[in-house]
Amino acid sequence: MQGPVVTARSARPTVMTDGARRHLFNDRTVARYRHSLSEGVDRVAERISGADRPFTGMSPQRLAPEIAAIDLDQPLGDPSAALDELETVYLRDAVYFHHPRYLAHLNCPVVIPALLGEAVLSAVNSSLDTWDQSAGGTLIERRLIDWTAGRIGFGVDADGVFTSGGSQSNLQALLLAREEALTAAPAGSQLPSDRTELLPKLRIFASAAGHFSVQKSAKLLGLAPDAVITVETGADRRMRPEALERELARCRREGLPVMAVVATAGTTDFGTIDPLPAIADLCEQAGAWFHVDAAYGCGLLVSPTRRHLLEGIERARSVTVDYHKSFFQPVSSSALIVADAASLRHATYHADYLNPARMVEQRIPNQVDKSLQTTRRFDALKLWLTLRIMGADAVGALFDEVVDRAAAAHDLLAADPRFEVVTRSHLSTVVFRYLPAAGQDHERADGANLYAREALAASGEAVVAGTKVDGRHYLKFTLLNPETTLADIAQVLDLLAAHAEHHLAADERRLVRR
């Protein structure tokens, strides 16, 4: 049989394809690759060098029309022109976390070895699902999982996988807990054997100060709307073990199986660490899955001075760690670590084209058997190069610095009559609020604090976060930059007080006019 006819037209790329091919990264375009990346790095370096504030104060109303006006069907064709445009629509108004007066969210400045890893992994573009897509990348990720498990205090049966972030890690941990609960009902119990009947009865316990991803995960996992029971905290914003014990006993009386207890090692708002040993004791007594959300507090795993704050974490069945919070890694870099590798079977699905069961028999390693994702970046490389160039002690020392700075900021606020400060953090978060002068209506403090935060962001001089405590509006510092000094913090406090006072004075004038 005659094969397909190959004409000159079909054998030769069109002019359009020819032009497109010069943008592909391969052995013939390495010079273009070097030049383009060098120009991009230069633009970022110039911005970082010249940034005198963390933000320009740009509003979405002002920036949106500029981006909407760009015709994405008309390419600029030239990297320099595209970078010029990017200056206007992104780099000019980006929020720069490296600046010492960025004090808002859990976004850290990043270390250079991790940026080196980012450049390498993006160019090679390994996918960390199977050995035939990543080879050494598979083993590097596995080695880092083992290293992290060792730092936690898990034994040789531990395992885990890198994820996109703490929310995904928490979701997968609770998926494993759900499956264990649905398949491990004790013989002779009064619980229904059918999983569709058992599922609505499952309960999760989490601190009132815990992360919202627990509630979101419960919804995604098909649990009942009231499946997550929040356990009260004390004045120190830590889960109260006696309150957890009461709730566990209530569920036992009501025939509601406890699927998991989620303790937090570093609450988002307060930086507090739940009493892990006491919670572990209660979980063992109840036979409940003990998960520790250490997305924020995982930096203590490498702290030269504060590792003891995580005592009890080694008794967990699963732990969330976010390297992109307290290991100074670029987003994304997170992992779920489990004490028993066998529990990861609940995330395994064999696809003939990807990871057929016979590959397990052939002892060919892959990571997709453990992951909720299929295609997945080699984010582990960033942490690998960070440890190989800097070392864990250096990363821990940087984290210690920001924790020390937060303690000093707490003391500064406690001594300042303009502000009140909430509980002392175990980590690097400080929650506080501006207080009106004596004789003014304290109910108006909420408005003053909201205004102060928004006015400060609009000025671009600094960025701080906000939250609610007992129904009142508060301000929040999240310190993750070792370059932030106490003088920077004092300057931001003065700016906040000035904005709050301006708001209250304007409010007074409005009241007088009435």
Disulfide bonds with the S-S distance in Angstrom:
none
